Amino acid sequence: MDLTNEQRLIRDSVREFVESEVTDGVSEADETQRFPETVWDGLAELDLTGLTVPEEYGGIDVDQLTYSIVNEELAAGHLAVATALSVHCLATSCIRKFGSDAHKKRWLSEMAAGRPVGAFALSEPHAGSNPAALSTAARLEESTSGDRDEEYVINGKKQWITNGERSGVIILFAKTDPDDPTTVTQFLVPKDVEGLEVGKKEDKLGLRASDTTTLLFDDVRIPAENRLTPVGEGLKAAFSILTGGRIAIASQAVGVARAALADAIEYANEREQFDEPIIEHQAIGQKLAEMQTNVQAARLLTRDAARKNEDGVDSMAASMAKYFASETAVDVANEAIQVHGGYGYTKDFDVERYYRDAKITTIYEGTSEIQKKIIARNLKD
C-alpha cells in the first residue's frame, strides 16, 4: 500500500525522533518503571499529542492510516510510549465525537498541546471482556453547589487504567442505574475532583514504564453537563472508539514485531557458529524468512483495516488486524530470542523486553479470544 508524501514525511520524522530521543532511555525506563515525561514533551512538540484533535483546537487531525503509522513507529522504539499516546488519543477522540462545544473548547486545545494527559476508564476488576457487567455507578441528584442545578455522584473502582496516575482528564463509563446493564453512560471527569484517588500501580510483566493503575471514586461529584452520551449509550460509544483503538494496538504489535525481527537479523548476520554466520544455517534462515513474511502480513492487514475504518467503522477488519498482529508480535519476539540463543534470555539484549511487551497486545483493548468472537460473529449470514 503506497503512502502519500505527507504520510512518509510524518513516518520519517517520528522514526528520527524515536532514534534520537527514545531508544537510549528505554532500558532504564523499563527497569525503574517510570514513564519518560521528556519523551512525552517531545511528542507534544511534534504535535503528536493532537493526532485526533481537529485543527481548530490546535490538533493535526490525521487520517486513520497516518495514525497507524505513528503507532507502529513509536512502538518499534518503546511500546509504553506508544500505548500512553494511543490512550490519550482515545480520550481526545471521545471528547471530539461526543463532547459539547464547551467541552471541546475547555479541553481539546490543552490536550493537543500535551497536557492534561487523557485516560480511558472502562475496565473493572470484575468487568474486563464484558464491560456491561461494570459496577461503577453515577447517580443523578440535586447539586450541592450553587453554580449548577444537578450533578452526578460517582462511586466505584476502575482497573488497568493506562495514564491513571499522570492523567488530568478521564473518560469514565458508569451505570446511571447500578442494577440495569443498559444504563452504561460515558462521562468526562477532571482528575482533580474531590473523592477521586489513584490506587495500586500495577507491577507488570512487560510495558513496565507505562503508568497502569486503579482509580477509586468515592462520592465524586461532577456537573450533569459532563455526561458525554445519552443515558445508556456509553457502550455503543466505547465500541465505536475502540475499533480505531484496536487498529492502533495492531499497529503497535507490528512495531514490536518489526523491532524484534530487525534485531534477530542483525544478530544472525554477526554471530558465527561452525565458521559461518548463523543466518547461513538453513534452520535460522527459514525461521527469519517466516518471521519477515508474518510481520509484513500483519502490517498489510493493519493498514487495510485503517483504510476501511476511514470510511466507517469496520469491526471485523479491525479485529482481524489486532488478532493476527498481536499473535504475530508474540511469535516473532519468541523466535527472536531463539535466534539469539542464551543471550536472548538476558537483559543485555532488547529481545527479552520485546517478548515481555508483545504479550500485552494480545490482551488489552480486547483479548485475542474476543477478537475471534467478533470475527466469527461477522461471518454469520
Secondary structure by P-SEA (a helix, b strand, c coil): ccccaaaaaaaaaaaaaaacccccaaaaaaaaccccaaaaaaaaaacccccccccccccccccaaaaaaaaaaaaaccaaaaaaaaaaaaaaaaaaccccaaaaaacaaaaaacccbbbbcccccccccccccccbbbbbcccccccccbbbbbbbccccccccccccccbbbbbcccccccccbbbbbbccccccccccccccccccccbbbbbbbcccccccccccccccaaaaaaaaaaaaaaaaaaaaaaaaaaaaaaaaaaaaaccccccccccccaaaaaaaaaaaaaaaaaaaaaaaaaaaaaacccaaaaaaaaaaaaaaaaaaaaaaaaaacccccccccaaaaaaaaaaaaacccccaaaaaaaaaaaacc
